[in-house]
Amino acid sequence: MNPPPPAPTADRLREIWCDILGLDQVDDDASFFDLNGKSVDAIRLINRIRGDFGLEITVRTVIEAPTVARLTQALRTAPPAPARPSLLG
């Protein structure tokens, strides 16, 4: 069994997963895809990570690190999300 992921990041990822997948709780070692996450859900997850953490990941990252524990580790080396131009200005 892997050591527990850093609490604040893992806690937020669990919240995001529960919201996207319609679950009450998520185990750190449960696969996003085994919990019925689909490709469109992975895109939603990526967008939420970009918004909440300011980090850029790909669908490949979600596929290769499909658990809260592994994705938390992957976020440690994820690059910052590029700045997006304002639509208002």
N, C-alpha and C positions, 0 to 999 in steps of 0.2 A: 504494500500500500504506500502511496506517495505521501510525503509530508503535507500538512494542510497549507493551502495557498495563503498569501497575505490577506488578512481579513478585509480591509476596506475595498480592495479590488474585487475579491471573490464575493463579498456581500453584494456589491453593486451588480456584478455579473449574474448572480442568482436572481436578483430582482428583475433584471432585464429579461432573463430566460423565462421566468415565471410569467411575466407580462406577455411576451411574444408567444409562448407556447400554451398559455391559459392554464398554468399549473399553480398549485398552492405552495409547493416547495420543490427544490431540485437538489439532488445529491451531487457533491463535488466530482464524483467519478462516473456519473451517468452521461452517456453520449447524447449530444444534442439531437442527433439523427434517430437514435433509439427512442427518444422521447417524442417522436413524430415531427421533428423539425424538418421542414422541406427547404428546397433551394430558395424560395421567396422569403422564408423565415430567416435563412442565413443572411440574405441581403439586408433584411430589417435589423438583424443583430449587428452587422457591420456598420450600418448607419447609426445605430444607437451607440456603439463603441466610439465611433468618430465624434458624435455629439457630446457624449458624457465624459470621455477620457481624452479627446483631442488626438487620438491615435489612428493610424491608417493600417488596416489589415485587409486581406483578400479572402475570397471564398476558399482558396486553397489552405489558408491558415486555419479556418474553421474546420475544414475536412481533416487536416493533419493534427489539430488540437481540439477535438470535439467535446471535451469535458471542461467544466469550470476550472478544475485544477490545472489542466494542461493549457487552457487558453489564458489563464492568469499568468502562467509562466511565459507564454508567447508574447503577452502584452509588455513584458519587461524590456523586450528588444524591438518592439514595433516602432516604426518611425512616426514622427508627428504628422498629423493630417495636414494637407496643404490648405492654405488660407483660401476661402472661397470669396469671390467678389460679391459685394453687396448688390442686390437687385434694386435697391432704393436710390443708389447714388451715382 
